Amino acid sequence: IALAKADLSASAKAGGKGIGFFLGAAVLAVFAWLLISFGLVYALSETGLPLWACFLIVAALYLIIAAVVAFLGKKQFDKFSTEQRSVVVAKETVEVLKTRHPV
């Protein structure tokens, strides 16, 4: 039992460190996304558009992307079955057992 506890403890520490690294990467990715967004806005402003219009264009682009991603997510949720096969089989088994061995 002590060996199992030691193994689990080491695994939990490694998992915690892994989560920390992923969180750090996510924070850096958000910063990069913000800088890329501002770069895109200022690149658009070089076309002569006012800066406010460039921000609106980039925001609209992100809203369109968000709408497409939300639509794809909804399609995936529609495919999701709330009654998993294992749950259905378990319910059927309970019904069969009740008919054979009434309580």
Backbone as a printed PyTorch tensor [residue, N CA C, xyz], in Angstrom:
tensor([[[  0.8320,  -1.1860,   0.0000],
         [  0.0000,   0.0000,   0.0000],
         [  0.8770,   1.2490,   0.0000]],

        [[  1.9810,   1.2060,   0.7320],
         [  2.8900,   2.3590,   0.7910],
         [  3.4860,   2.6350,  -0.5870]],

        [[  3.8110,   1.5600,  -1.3070],
         [  4.3690,   1.7330,  -2.6450],
         [  3.3460,   2.3770,  -3.5670]],

        [[  2.0960,   1.9570,  -3.4760],
         [  1.0340,   2.5410,  -4.3040],
         [  0.8480,   4.0160,  -3.9720]],

        [[  0.9050,   4.3640,  -2.6650],
         [  0.7880,   5.7680,  -2.2610],
         [  1.9380,   6.5910,  -2.8200]],

        [[  3.1330,   6.0450,  -2.7730],
         [  4.3020,   6.7580,  -3.2890],
         [  4.1820,   6.9670,  -4.7980]],

        [[  3.7240,   5.9260,  -5.5040],
         [  3.5420,   6.0490,  -6.9540],
         [  2.4950,   7.1110,  -7.2810]],

        [[  1.3700,   7.0740,  -6.5530],
         [  0.3120,   8.0620,  -6.7950],
         [  0.7750,   9.4710,  -6.4700]],

        [[  1.5600,   9.6040,  -5.4140],
         [  2.0680,  10.9160,  -5.0270],
         [  2.9770,  11.4730,  -6.1190]],

        [[  3.8540,  10.6430,  -6.6380],
         [  4.7570,  11.0850,  -7.7070],
         [  3.9710,  11.4360,  -8.9640]],

        [[  2.9650,  10.6250,  -9.2800],
         [  2.1390,  10.9050, -10.4520],
         [  1.3650,  12.2070, -10.2870]],

        [[  0.8540,  12.4480,  -9.0830],
         [  0.0900,  13.6700,  -8.8270],
         [  0.9920,  14.8950,  -8.9470]],

        [[  2.2210,  14.7980,  -8.4400],
         [  3.1600,  15.9210,  -8.5530],
         [  3.4810,  16.2080, -10.0140]],

        [[  3.7320,  15.1470, -10.7810],
         [  4.0430,  15.3340, -12.2010],
         [  2.8390,  15.9210, -12.9290]],

        [[  1.6360,  15.4470, -12.5780],
         [  0.4260,  15.9850, -13.2030],
         [  0.2260,  17.4450, -12.8610]],

        [[  0.4900,  17.8120, -11.6100],
         [  0.3710,  19.2100, -11.1970],
         [  1.3410,  20.1010, -11.9450]],

        [[  2.5690,  19.6250, -12.1120],
         [  3.5520,  20.4080, -12.8690],
         [  3.1140,  20.5460, -14.3240]],

        [[  2.5820,  19.4690, -14.8740],
         [  2.1100,  19.5110, -16.2690],
         [  0.9920,  20.5210, -16.4440]],

        [[  0.0580,  20.5470, -15.4910],
         [ -1.0390,  21.5130, -15.5480],
         [ -0.4910,  22.9320, -15.4670]],

        [[  0.5020,  23.1430, -14.5970],
         [  1.1250,  24.4610, -14.4810],
         [  1.7680,  24.9060, -15.7780]],

        [[  2.4690,  23.9920, -16.4450],
         [  3.0960,  24.3330, -17.7160],
         [  2.0460,  24.6630, -18.7800]],

        [[  0.9710,  23.8840, -18.8270],
         [ -0.0940,  24.1750, -19.7950],
         [ -0.7550,  25.5140, -19.5050]],

        [[ -0.9490,  25.8270, -18.2370],
         [ -1.5260,  27.1140, -17.8700],
         [ -0.6060,  28.2600, -18.2860]],

        [[  0.6850,  28.0970, -18.0570],
         [  1.6460,  29.1120, -18.4900],
         [  1.6270,  29.2960, -20.0010]],

        [[  1.5440,  28.1850, -20.7200],
         [  1.4830,  28.2740, -22.1820],
         [  0.2100,  28.9740, -22.6380]],

        [[ -0.8980,  28.7170, -21.9450],
         [ -2.1620,  29.3610, -22.3130],
         [ -2.0870,  30.8700, -22.0860]],

        [[ -1.4820,  31.2910, -20.9760],
         [ -1.3390,  32.7250, -20.7010],
         [ -0.4830,  33.3880, -21.7760]],

        [[  0.6150,  32.7550, -22.1310],
         [  1.4720,  33.3170, -23.1750],
         [  0.7650,  33.3530, -24.5230]],

        [[ -0.0520,  32.3510, -24.7980],
         [ -0.8000,  32.3380, -26.0600],
         [ -1.8070,  33.4820, -26.1060]],

        [[ -2.4410,  33.7910, -24.9750],
         [ -3.3810,  34.9130, -24.9280],
         [ -2.6460,  36.2190, -25.1770]],

        [[ -1.4790,  36.3850, -24.5580],
         [ -0.6920,  37.6010, -24.8020],
         [ -0.3090,  37.7120, -26.2770]],

        [[  0.1070,  36.5970, -26.8710],
         [  0.4740,  36.6050, -28.2880],
         [ -0.7340,  36.9530, -29.1520]],

        [[ -1.9040,  36.4020, -28.8120],
         [ -3.1150,  36.6980, -29.5650],
         [ -3.4390,  38.1930, -29.5060]],

        [[ -3.2830,  38.7870, -28.3190],
         [ -3.5420,  40.2250, -28.1910],
         [ -2.5710,  41.0390, -29.0380]],

        [[ -1.3060,  40.6840, -29.0100],
         [ -0.3200,  41.4290, -29.7980],
         [ -0.5590,  41.2640, -31.2990]],

        [[ -0.9200,  40.0670, -31.7140],
         [ -1.2280,  39.8300, -33.1290],
         [ -2.4500,  40.6430, -33.5360]],

        [[ -3.4490,  40.7110, -32.6380],
         [ -4.6530,  41.4930, -32.9290],
         [ -4.3130,  42.9640, -33.1230]],

        [[ -3.5070,  43.5140, -32.2150],
         [ -3.1100,  44.9170, -32.3570],
         [ -2.2790,  45.1240, -33.6210]],

        [[ -1.4340,  44.1550, -33.9400],
         [ -0.6630,  44.2530, -35.1840],
         [ -1.5630,  44.2790, -36.3980]],

        [[ -2.6040,  43.4620, -36.3730],
         [ -3.5600,  43.4370, -37.4810],
         [ -4.3010,  44.7650, -37.5890]],

        [[ -4.6840,  45.3250, -36.4410],
         [ -5.3780,  46.6190, -36.4360],
         [ -4.4830,  47.6940, -37.0290]],

        [[ -3.2440,  47.7410, -36.5870],
         [ -2.3460,  48.7890, -37.0900],
         [ -1.9430,  48.5420, -38.5360]],

        [[ -1.9010,  47.3060, -38.9780],
         [ -1.6500,  47.0310, -40.3920],
         [ -2.8250,  47.5290, -41.2320]],

        [[ -4.0490,  47.3280, -40.7370],
         [ -5.2260,  47.8420, -41.4460],
         [ -5.2360,  49.3680, -41.4720]],

        [[ -4.7300,  49.9870, -40.4160],
         [ -4.7370,  51.4500, -40.3650],
         [ -3.8050,  52.0530, -41.4140]],

        [[ -2.8600,  51.2720, -41.8960],
         [ -1.9610,  51.7420, -42.9550],
         [ -2.6930,  51.9100, -44.2840]],

        [[ -3.8820,  51.3440, -44.4000],
         [ -4.6570,  51.5050, -45.6250],
         [ -5.3590,  52.8580, -45.6700]],

        [[ -5.2840,  53.6110, -44.5690],
         [ -5.9050,  54.9240, -44.5260],
         [ -7.2080,  54.9530, -43.7410]],

        [[ -7.6580,  53.8000, -43.2850],
         [ -8.8720,  53.7560, -42.4780],
         [ -8.5940,  54.3540, -41.1040]],

        [[ -9.6110,  54.9640, -40.5040],
         [ -9.4130,  55.4490, -39.1350],
         [ -9.1680,  54.2740, -38.1900]],

        [[ -8.4470,  54.5470, -37.1300],
         [ -8.0730,  53.4930, -36.1990],
         [ -9.2960,  52.8190, -35.5850]],

        [[-10.3330,  53.5890, -35.2760],
         [-11.5340,  53.0070, -34.6810],
         [-12.1920,  52.0190, -35.6410]],

        [[-12.1720,  52.3310, -36.9420],
         [-12.7660,  51.4320, -37.9330],
         [-11.9540,  50.1370, -38.0350]],

        [[-10.6520,  50.2580, -37.9080],
         [ -9.8040,  49.0610, -37.9560],
         [-10.0900,  48.1370, -36.7730]],

        [[-10.2750,  48.7400, -35.5790],
         [-10.6230,  47.9220, -34.4170],
         [-11.9740,  47.2370, -34.6250]],

        [[-12.9390,  47.9490, -35.2000],
         [-14.2510,  47.3460, -35.4500],
         [-14.1630,  46.2100, -36.4600]],

        [[-13.3450,  46.3660, -37.4770],
         [-13.1900,  45.3200, -38.4910],
         [-12.6010,  44.0600, -37.8640]],

        [[-11.5620,  44.2330, -37.0600],
         [-10.9320,  43.0760, -36.4090],
         [-11.9110,  42.4270, -35.4260]],

        [[-12.6630,  43.2350, -34.6870],
         [-13.6550,  42.6810, -33.7600],
         [-14.7230,  41.9070, -34.5230]],

        [[-15.1760,  42.4380, -35.6450],
         [-16.1790,  41.7440, -36.4570],
         [-15.6220,  40.4190, -36.9830]],

        [[-14.3640,  40.4250, -37.3830],
         [-13.7240,  39.1940, -37.8450],
         [-13.7250,  38.1390, -36.7390]],

        [[-13.3830,  38.5580, -35.5170],
         [-13.3920,  37.6170, -34.3960],
         [-14.8040,  37.1340, -34.0840]],

        [[-15.7850,  37.9930, -34.2110],
         [-17.1730,  37.5760, -33.9690],
         [-17.6320,  36.5500, -35.0020]],

        [[-17.2230,  36.7350, -36.2470],
         [-17.5670,  35.7630, -37.2890],
         [-16.9160,  34.4140, -36.9910]],

        [[-15.6420,  34.4530, -36.6010],
         [-14.9460,  33.2110, -36.2580],
         [-15.6260,  32.5430, -35.0640]],

        [[-16.0030,  33.3380, -34.0550],
         [-16.6850,  32.7940, -32.8720],
         [-18.0220,  32.1670, -33.2570]],

        [[-18.7510,  32.7870, -34.1810],
         [-20.0380,  32.2380, -34.6130],
         [-19.8450,  30.8960, -35.3150]],

        [[-18.8210,  30.7930, -36.1570],
         [-18.5540,  29.5310, -36.8520],
         [-18.1810,  28.4460, -35.8500]],

        [[-17.3150,  28.7850, -34.8870],
         [-16.9090,  27.8070, -33.8770],
         [-18.1120,  27.3810, -33.0280]],

        [[-18.9770,  28.3330, -32.6620],
         [-20.1720,  28.0030, -31.8800],
         [-21.1030,  27.0880, -32.6800]],

        [[-21.2440,  27.3550, -33.9770],
         [-22.0820,  26.5120, -34.8270],
         [-21.5270,  25.0900, -34.8860]],

        [[-20.2060,  24.9720, -35.0460],
         [-19.5950,  23.6450, -35.0750],
         [-19.7610,  22.9320, -33.7280]],

        [[-19.6370,  23.6760, -32.6340],
         [-19.8430,  23.0980, -31.3110],
         [-21.2640,  22.6140, -31.1170]],

        [[-22.2290,  23.3920, -31.6160],
         [-23.6330,  22.9920, -31.5040],
         [-23.8870,  21.7140, -32.2960]],

        [[-23.2800,  21.6060, -33.4620],
         [-23.4420,  20.3820, -34.2480],
         [-22.9030,  19.1790, -33.4920]],

        [[-21.7910,  19.3530, -32.7980],
         [-21.2260,  18.2450, -32.0250],
         [-22.1280,  17.8860, -30.8450]],

        [[-22.7000,  18.9020, -30.1840],
         [-23.6040,  18.6210, -29.0700],
         [-24.8660,  17.9210, -29.5430]],

        [[-25.3130,  18.2560, -30.7390],
         [-26.5020,  17.5880, -31.2650],
         [-26.2460,  16.1080, -31.5050]],

        [[-25.0120,  15.7400, -31.7970],
         [-24.6570,  14.3400, -32.0000],
         [-24.5550,  13.5920, -30.6820]],

        [[-24.3860,  14.3280, -29.5990],
         [-24.1930,  13.7350, -28.2790],
         [-25.4740,  13.0660, -27.8080]],

        [[-25.3550,  11.8490, -27.4150],
         [-26.5040,  11.0990, -26.9240],
         [-26.4740,  11.0980, -25.4030]],

        [[-27.5820,  11.5150, -24.8000],
         [-27.6170,  11.5170, -23.3460],
         [-27.7560,  10.1070, -22.8000]],

        [[-28.3410,   9.2320, -23.5620],
         [-28.4710,   7.8410, -23.1510],
         [-27.3190,   7.0440, -23.7630]],

        [[-26.2670,   6.8830, -23.0020],
         [-25.1410,   6.0870, -23.4750],
         [-25.5530,   4.6220, -23.5310]],

        [[-24.9090,   3.8840, -24.3900],
         [-25.2640,   2.4870, -24.5820],
         [-25.1460,   1.6930, -23.2870]],

        [[-24.1100,   1.9880, -22.5120],
         [-23.9270,   1.2480, -21.2660],
         [-25.0600,   1.5160, -20.2870]],

        [[-25.5700,   2.7500, -20.2630],
         [-26.6820,   3.0890, -19.3770],
         [-27.9390,   2.3410, -19.8210]],

        [[-28.1770,   2.3080, -21.1280],
         [-29.3460,   1.6050, -21.6550],
         [-29.2630,   0.1210, -21.3190]],

        [[-28.0940,  -0.4730, -21.5040],
         [-27.9210,  -1.9030, -21.2050],
         [-28.1170,  -2.1530, -19.7100]],

        [[-27.6010,  -1.2680, -18.8660],
         [-27.7730,  -1.4390, -17.4150],
         [-29.2450,  -1.3740, -17.0400]],

        [[-29.9990,  -0.4500, -17.6260],
         [-31.4350,  -0.3590, -17.3350],
         [-32.1630,  -1.6110, -17.8060]],

        [[-31.7820,  -2.1150, -18.9740],
         [-32.4090,  -3.3430, -19.4760],
         [-32.1010,  -4.5160, -18.5580]],

        [[-30.8740,  -4.5760, -18.0650],
         [-30.4870,  -5.6610, -17.1630],
         [-31.3040,  -5.6080, -15.8780]],

        [[-31.4940,  -4.4150, -15.3390],
         [-32.2910,  -4.2580, -14.1240],
         [-33.7160,  -4.7400, -14.3730]],

        [[-34.2890,  -4.3840, -15.5110],
         [-35.6570,  -4.8090, -15.8200],
         [-35.7550,  -6.3250, -15.9550]],

        [[-34.7710,  -6.9340, -16.6060],
         [-34.7720,  -8.3960, -16.7480],
         [-34.6580,  -9.0570, -15.4120]],

        [[-33.7780,  -8.5380, -14.5520],
         [-33.6150,  -9.1290, -13.2150],
         [-34.8550,  -8.9710, -12.3740]],

        [[-35.5520,  -7.8480, -12.5210],
         [-36.7900,  -7.6500, -11.7580],
         [-37.8630,  -8.6450, -12.1690]],

        [[-37.9240,  -8.9650, -13.4620],
         [-38.9490,  -9.9040, -13.9330],
         [-38.6070, -11.3460, -13.5210]],

        [[-37.3460, -11.6860, -13.4340],
         [-36.9360, -13.0420, -13.0730],
         [-36.9010, -13.2470, -11.5710]],

        [[-36.4740, -12.2390, -10.8400],
         [-36.3420, -12.3550,  -9.3900],
         [-37.0230, -11.1500,  -8.7430]],

        [[-38.3410, -11.1940,  -8.6170],
         [-39.0130, -10.0570,  -8.0090],
         [-38.6140,  -9.8870,  -6.5520]],

        [[-38.4940,  -8.6490,  -6.1400],
         [-38.0680,  -8.3520,  -4.7710],
         [-39.2240,  -8.3880,  -3.8180]]])
